[in-house]
Amino acid sequence: MRPREVAARTRYSVQTLANHRCMGIGIPFTKLPSGRVMYRRDDVEAYLNGRLVEAA
């Protein structure tokens, strides 16, 4: 997934995703030789599922 797609899915801005990459936090990503940043769909879903909080 491209950063714009991840931003729409997570409701983070594209800039927030870039900041997270720079700080080494957030969703795992891959930087291709072309410089393009990509996220695996499974990683995005796992990140979102891990952030769910269930009511007690």
Protein Blocks (a to p, Z undefined) as FASTA:
>chain_A
ZZklmmmmnopafklmmmmmmnopajdddddfkopacddfklmmmmmmmmpccdZZ
